[in-house]
């Protein structure tokens, strides 16, 4: 990345985090992983102005330590060990005013039970990082980045097609878009039905409704365009758009236009709106949500937007968690 495209770090927790060991981590702790050097990871870091790209829940300590996460092979449990050269992981723990006292482990146990239930279901959530990136593009205000519209369209069409194939093979059937950070949030949300103290409180999240005269997100842009067509969007699909012959890595590599200083942002057009619409339809299907109209698609998409949590949100924007420290973990 060039200097101008490095992640902004102003949202990072102010207090310097201490180094911790596996014995210091408790079941229910949230693990937030530093990004690697992959193209997808770099883009997630850029768009969320952060350094973290993945998250998990620590579910088991003792001689065999393990965490649960949503990855390319679905929601799984991974045995882990501490390893000095491994990926850096920030550990955060649920808290509340007055503390949980000596009953912390018992109180947080429902979160672990929920995570284990998801593991037992054995449902794969393919293309996890790519879906996370696509959801960031759709739901987050990325207008500060110079994006190549053609590549945005290619990418959204690519991931929509891949997800559709997975659904048709019955590889995915769920009630929520289980990208890694959403899985963590959902486990706490499910457990909070019996104890409100278990719900993660998120403020100033990466996904914020922005009141502005112009479109702030791709979802806003699509909604405005659909309204102009009186929500009859069949014309969107008529737009000619040649399929990309580039690999997905090539499309992602050129997604951000670092050369164009006079970039004016993504502009409304049938090809872009159609790509957004196709991705949203597949995403709703993957979440087990049925929609019957374009207006309902937009409504349901906004509800999902409100639930969408990024790894950076778990790291910086949860007001009822506290830092335990930093550890380097490696899958055993």
C-alpha positions as a Python dict, from the first residue, in 0.01 Angstrom:
ca = {
    (1, 'X'): (0, 0, 0),
    (2, 'X'): (105, 356, -54),
    (3, 'X'): (127, 586, 246),
    (4, 'X'): (-202, 753, 159),
    (5, 'X'): (-379, 418, 163),
    (6, 'X'): (-240, 280, 488),
    (7, 'X'): (-508, 200, 749),
    (8, 'X'): (-587, 483, 986),
    (9, 'X'): (-512, 389, 1344),
    (10, 'X'): (-693, 661, 1537),
    (11, 'X'): (-965, 419, 1653),
    (12, 'X'): (-727, 171, 1815),
    (13, 'X'): (-765, 124, 2192),
    (14, 'X'): (-568, 399, 2362),
    (15, 'X'): (-402, 190, 2634),
    (16, 'X'): (-107, -17, 2522),
    (17, 'X'): (-200, -384, 2535),
    (18, 'X'): (13, -620, 2739),
    (19, 'X'): (138, -959, 2622),
    (20, 'X'): (-58, -1254, 2761),
    (21, 'X'): (-36, -1634, 2755),
    (22, 'X'): (-296, -1902, 2688),
    (23, 'X'): (-349, -1951, 3061),
    (24, 'X'): (-469, -1589, 3081),
    (25, 'X'): (-752, -1640, 2830),
    (26, 'X'): (-1099, -1749, 2938),
    (27, 'X'): (-1377, -1919, 2739),
    (28, 'X'): (-1595, -1645, 2599),
    (29, 'X'): (-1307, -1411, 2526),
    (30, 'X'): (-1315, -1248, 2184),
    (31, 'X'): (-1011, -1299, 1961),
    (32, 'X'): (-941, -1039, 1693),
    (33, 'X'): (-667, -1131, 1445),
    (34, 'X'): (-420, -901, 1277),
    (35, 'X'): (-445, -916, 899),
    (36, 'X'): (-198, -1098, 679),
    (37, 'X'): (-40, -980, 354),
    (38, 'X'): (-307, -1114, 117),
    (39, 'X'): (-492, -887, -125),
    (40, 'X'): (-827, -944, 46),
    (41, 'X'): (-678, -875, 389),
    (42, 'X'): (-516, -554, 267),
    (43, 'X'): (-847, -431, 125),
    (44, 'X'): (-1039, -513, 444),
    (45, 'X'): (-777, -320, 643),
    (46, 'X'): (-797, -28, 402),
    (47, 'X'): (-1178, -3, 396),
    (48, 'X'): (-1218, -40, 774),
    (49, 'X'): (-917, 184, 850),
    (50, 'X'): (-780, -87, 1074),
    (51, 'X'): (-518, -360, 1101),
    (52, 'X'): (-752, -648, 1195),
    (53, 'X'): (-939, -874, 954),
    (54, 'X'): (-1069, -1181, 1138),
    (55, 'X'): (-1226, -1277, 1470),
    (56, 'X'): (-1317, -1581, 1679),
    (57, 'X'): (-1447, -1690, 2021),
    (58, 'X'): (-1220, -1870, 2264),
    (59, 'X'): (-1422, -2176, 2372),
    (60, 'X'): (-1188, -2404, 2566),
    (61, 'X'): (-882, -2366, 2787),
    (62, 'X'): (-666, -2614, 2976),
    (63, 'X'): (-430, -2870, 2820),
    (64, 'X'): (-623, -2843, 2495),
    (65, 'X'): (-707, -2483, 2409),
    (66, 'X'): (-949, -2404, 2126),
    (67, 'X'): (-1134, -2126, 1954),
    (68, 'X'): (-1436, -2129, 1724),
    (69, 'X'): (-1464, -1918, 1411),
    (70, 'X'): (-1635, -1889, 1077),
    (71, 'X'): (-1384, -1956, 802),
    (72, 'X'): (-1362, -2092, 451),
    (73, 'X'): (-1466, -2440, 572),
    (74, 'X'): (-1754, -2314, 783),
    (75, 'X'): (-1793, -2272, 1158),
    (76, 'X'): (-1533, -2493, 1322),
    (77, 'X'): (-1336, -2548, 1640),
    (78, 'X'): (-959, -2517, 1613),
    (79, 'X'): (-703, -2641, 1864),
    (80, 'X'): (-443, -2373, 1920),
    (81, 'X'): (-108, -2317, 2079),
    (82, 'X'): (88, -2004, 2162),
    (83, 'X'): (369, -1947, 1915),
    (84, 'X'): (596, -1643, 1907),
    (85, 'X'): (606, -1611, 1527),
    (86, 'X'): (234, -1669, 1475),
    (87, 'X'): (-37, -1419, 1390),
    (88, 'X'): (-95, -1145, 1647),
    (89, 'X'): (-432, -1171, 1823),
    (90, 'X'): (-601, -907, 2038),
    (91, 'X'): (-803, -1054, 2325),
    (92, 'X'): (-1108, -874, 2463),
    (93, 'X'): (-1341, -981, 2745),
    (94, 'X'): (-1704, -898, 2815),
    (95, 'X'): (-1756, -667, 3109),
    (96, 'X'): (-2031, -462, 3272),
    (97, 'X'): (-2063, -184, 3525),
    (98, 'X'): (-1977, -332, 3862),
    (99, 'X'): (-1822, -641, 3703),
    (100, 'X'): (-1945, -1001, 3685),
    (101, 'X'): (-1771, -1107, 4004),
    (102, 'X'): (-1674, -1468, 4071),
    (103, 'X'): (-1964, -1596, 3857),
    (104, 'X'): (-1811, -1476, 3529),
    (105, 'X'): (-1746, -1824, 3386),
    (106, 'X'): (-2098, -1940, 3469),
    (107, 'X'): (-2260, -1624, 3333),
    (108, 'X'): (-2072, -1635, 3002),
    (109, 'X'): (-2119, -2012, 2954),
    (110, 'X'): (-2432, -1963, 2733),
    (111, 'X'): (-2216, -1786, 2474),
    (112, 'X'): (-1991, -2094, 2454),
    (113, 'X'): (-2297, -2319, 2429),
    (114, 'X'): (-2429, -2117, 2135),
    (115, 'X'): (-2092, -2132, 1959),
    (116, 'X'): (-2074, -2509, 2010),
    (117, 'X'): (-2428, -2547, 1873),
    (118, 'X'): (-2325, -2365, 1555),
    (119, 'X'): (-2019, -2592, 1529),
    (120, 'X'): (-2237, -2904, 1559),
    (121, 'X'): (-2459, -2787, 1272),
    (122, 'X'): (-2163, -2834, 1039),
    (123, 'X'): (-2282, -2568, 795),
    (124, 'X'): (-2010, -2434, 566),
    (125, 'X'): (-1989, -2063, 496),
    (126, 'X'): (-1772, -2052, 184),
    (127, 'X'): (-1566, -1757, 60),
    (128, 'X'): (-1576, -1603, 407),
    (129, 'X'): (-1320, -1326, 356),
    (130, 'X'): (-1453, -1241, 10),
    (131, 'X'): (-1810, -1217, 141),
    (132, 'X'): (-1688, -995, 426),
    (133, 'X'): (-1517, -769, 172),
    (134, 'X'): (-1829, -756, -45),
    (135, 'X'): (-2048, -669, 253),
    (136, 'X'): (-1807, -391, 351),
    (137, 'X'): (-1832, -254, -4),
    (138, 'X'): (-2212, -267, 5),
    (139, 'X'): (-2276, -149, 359),
    (140, 'X'): (-1986, 82, 447),
    (141, 'X'): (-1915, 432, 323),
    (142, 'X'): (-1604, 366, 113),
    (143, 'X'): (-1630, 689, -85),
    (144, 'X'): (-1296, 805, 56),
    (145, 'X'): (-1129, 536, -155),
    (146, 'X'): (-1078, 568, -529),
    (147, 'X'): (-1257, 258, -653),
    (148, 'X'): (-1264, 137, -1011),
    (149, 'X'): (-1631, 93, -1092),
    (150, 'X'): (-1570, -180, -1349),
    (151, 'X'): (-1376, -387, -1096),
    (152, 'X'): (-1641, -336, -827),
    (153, 'X'): (-1900, -475, -1068),
    (154, 'X'): (-1679, -771, -1163),
    (155, 'X'): (-1611, -852, -799),
    (156, 'X'): (-1977, -834, -687),
    (157, 'X'): (-2083, -1053, -979),
    (158, 'X'): (-1806, -1303, -904),
    (159, 'X'): (-1894, -1347, -536),
    (160, 'X'): (-2270, -1354, -611),
    (161, 'X'): (-2216, -1636, -862),
    (162, 'X'): (-1995, -1832, -620),
    (163, 'X'): (-2244, -1798, -335),
    (164, 'X'): (-2533, -1895, -562),
    (165, 'X'): (-2351, -2212, -664),
    (166, 'X'): (-2283, -2296, -299),
    (167, 'X'): (-2650, -2245, -209),
    (168, 'X'): (-2767, -2460, -500),
    (169, 'X'): (-2540, -2737, -370),
    (170, 'X'): (-2703, -2690, -29),
    (171, 'X'): (-2366, -2596, 116),
    (172, 'X'): (-2510, -2304, 305),
    (173, 'X'): (-2837, -2247, 479),
    (174, 'X'): (-2854, -2014, 772),
    (175, 'X'): (-3032, -1726, 940),
    (176, 'X'): (-2742, -1485, 941),
    (177, 'X'): (-2449, -1390, 724),
    (178, 'X'): (-2186, -1574, 925),
    (179, 'X'): (-1869, -1394, 829),
    (180, 'X'): (-1620, -1420, 1115),
    (181, 'X'): (-1711, -1102, 1303),
    (182, 'X'): (-2086, -1150, 1257),
    (183, 'X'): (-2055, -1505, 1394),
    (184, 'X'): (-1894, -1373, 1712),
    (185, 'X'): (-2156, -1099, 1750),
    (186, 'X'): (-2439, -1346, 1681),
    (187, 'X'): (-2322, -1588, 1951),
    (188, 'X'): (-2342, -1313, 2212),
    (189, 'X'): (-2672, -1189, 2068),
    (190, 'X'): (-2831, -1537, 2083),
    (191, 'X'): (-2709, -1588, 2441),
    (192, 'X'): (-2841, -1246, 2544),
    (193, 'X'): (-3200, -1363, 2498),
    (194, 'X'): (-3182, -1506, 2851),
    (195, 'X'): (-2937, -1248, 2989),
    (196, 'X'): (-2922, -897, 2835),
    (197, 'X'): (-2577, -843, 2988),
    (198, 'X'): (-2437, -1082, 2727),
    (199, 'X'): (-2523, -861, 2429),
    (200, 'X'): (-2225, -680, 2279),
    (201, 'X'): (-2281, -306, 2272),
    (202, 'X'): (-2139, -143, 1961),
    (203, 'X'): (-2104, 233, 1918),
    (204, 'X'): (-1953, 437, 1633),
    (205, 'X'): (-1930, 120, 1429),
    (206, 'X'): (-1772, 90, 1087),
    (207, 'X'): (-2123, 62, 942),
    (208, 'X'): (-2296, 388, 1027),
    (209, 'X'): (-2607, 536, 866),
    (210, 'X'): (-2481, 865, 726),
    (211, 'X'): (-2727, 1149, 675),
    (212, 'X'): (-2616, 1320, 358),
    (213, 'X'): (-2768, 1461, 44),
    (214, 'X'): (-2564, 1223, -170),
    (215, 'X'): (-2534, 846, -151),
    (216, 'X'): (-2301, 731, 123),
    (217, 'X'): (-2294, 356, 52),
    (218, 'X'): (-2350, 126, -244),
    (219, 'X'): (-2675, 19, -79),
    (220, 'X'): (-2784, 386, -73),
    (221, 'X'): (-2684, 427, -437),
    (222, 'X'): (-2883, 119, -537),
    (223, 'X'): (-3188, 227, -334),
    (224, 'X'): (-3189, 572, -499),
    (225, 'X'): (-3157, 421, -845),
    (226, 'X'): (-3434, 167, -778),
    (227, 'X'): (-3662, 445, -659),
    (228, 'X'): (-3603, 636, -984),
    (229, 'X'): (-3727, 326, -1168),
    (230, 'X'): (-4029, 301, -934),
    (231, 'X'): (-3867, -19, -804),
    (232, 'X'): (-3908, -190, -1141),
    (233, 'X'): (-3544, -282, -1190),
    (234, 'X'): (-3571, -520, -1487),
    (235, 'X'): (-3394, -258, -1696),
    (236, 'X'): (-3085, -293, -1479),
    (237, 'X'): (-3031, -644, -1611),
    (238, 'X'): (-3051, -526, -1973),
    (239, 'X'): (-2731, -330, -1937),
    (240, 'X'): (-2454, -489, -2145),
    (241, 'X'): (-2151, -575, -1937),
    (242, 'X'): (-1881, -803, -2068),
    (243, 'X'): (-1770, -1073, -1823),
    (244, 'X'): (-1421, -1027, -1684),
    (245, 'X'): (-1142, -1246, -1818),
    (246, 'X'): (-918, -1149, -1526),
    (247, 'X'): (-870, -1371, -1223),
    (248, 'X'): (-1037, -1262, -900),
    (249, 'X'): (-694, -1170, -761),
    (250, 'X'): (-633, -942, -1060),
    (251, 'X'): (-975, -780, -1015),
    (252, 'X'): (-907, -720, -645),
    (253, 'X'): (-554, -598, -707),
    (254, 'X'): (-689, -322, -932),
    (255, 'X'): (-1001, -249, -725),
    (256, 'X'): (-851, 67, -577),
    (257, 'X'): (-742, 330, -827),
    (258, 'X'): (-433, 484, -668),
    (259, 'X'): (-348, 691, -977),
    (260, 'X'): (-668, 888, -1028),
    (261, 'X'): (-637, 1208, -824),
    (262, 'X'): (-956, 1356, -971),
    (263, 'X'): (-1172, 1056, -889),
    (264, 'X'): (-1536, 1152, -830),
    (265, 'X'): (-1656, 823, -680),
    (266, 'X'): (-1882, 547, -802),
    (267, 'X'): (-2164, 672, -1023),
    (268, 'X'): (-2517, 545, -1064),
    (269, 'X'): (-2557, 311, -1358),
    (270, 'X'): (-2751, 3, -1464),
    (271, 'X'): (-2451, -231, -1461),
    (272, 'X'): (-2347, -133, -1109),
    (273, 'X'): (-2704, -138, -976),
    (274, 'X'): (-2763, -481, -1128),
    (275, 'X'): (-2445, -619, -970),
    (276, 'X'): (-2546, -478, -630),
    (277, 'X'): (-2896, -621, -666),
    (278, 'X'): (-2773, -968, -762),
    (279, 'X'): (-2536, -980, -467),
    (280, 'X'): (-2807, -863, -224),
    (281, 'X'): (-3051, -1127, -353),
    (282, 'X'): (-2799, -1405, -305),
    (283, 'X'): (-2695, -1270, 36),
    (284, 'X'): (-3057, -1265, 156),
    (285, 'X'): (-3101, -1621, 26),
    (286, 'X'): (-2787, -1728, 211),
    (287, 'X'): (-2930, -1575, 529),
    (288, 'X'): (-3256, -1766, 484),
    (289, 'X'): (-3447, -1444, 415),
    (290, 'X'): (-3726, -1449, 158),
    (291, 'X'): (-3799, -1130, -36),
    (292, 'X'): (-4087, -1070, -275),
    (293, 'X'): (-4010, -727, -417),
    (294, 'X'): (-3729, -480, -474),
    (295, 'X'): (-3862, -258, -194),
    (296, 'X'): (-3859, -556, 41),
    (297, 'X'): (-3506, -645, -74),
    (298, 'X'): (-3387, -297, 23),
    (299, 'X'): (-3571, -311, 355),
    (300, 'X'): (-3425, -651, 446),
    (301, 'X'): (-3080, -547, 331),
    (302, 'X'): (-3091, -247, 565),
    (303, 'X'): (-3186, -476, 855),
    (304, 'X'): (-2883, -691, 776),
    (305, 'X'): (-2672, -376, 754),
    (306, 'X'): (-2770, -292, 1112),
    (307, 'X'): (-2650, -636, 1226),
    (308, 'X'): (-2331, -640, 1022),
    (309, 'X'): (-2023, -616, 1241),
    (310, 'X'): (-1663, -591, 1124),
    (311, 'X'): (-1356, -727, 1308),
    (312, 'X'): (-1256, -367, 1375),
    (313, 'X'): (-1591, -309, 1548),
    (314, 'X'): (-1519, -595, 1787),
    (315, 'X'): (-1173, -452, 1850),
    (316, 'X'): (-1245, -81, 1884),
    (317, 'X'): (-1617, -13, 1905),
    (318, 'X'): (-1761, -250, 2167),
    (319, 'X'): (-1826, -45, 2479),
    (320, 'X'): (-1880, -340, 2714),
    (321, 'X'): (-1555, -528, 2650),
    (322, 'X'): (-1209, -466, 2789),
    (323, 'X'): (-861, -557, 2671),
    (324, 'X'): (-703, -870, 2815),
    (325, 'X'): (-391, -829, 2605),
    (326, 'X'): (-219, -956, 2293),
    (327, 'X'): (-116, -1313, 2219),
    (328, 'X'): (35, -1491, 1920),
    (329, 'X'): (-166, -1799, 1832),
    (330, 'X'): (-110, -2082, 1590),
    (331, 'X'): (-346, -2365, 1505),
    (332, 'X'): (-211, -2683, 1666),
}
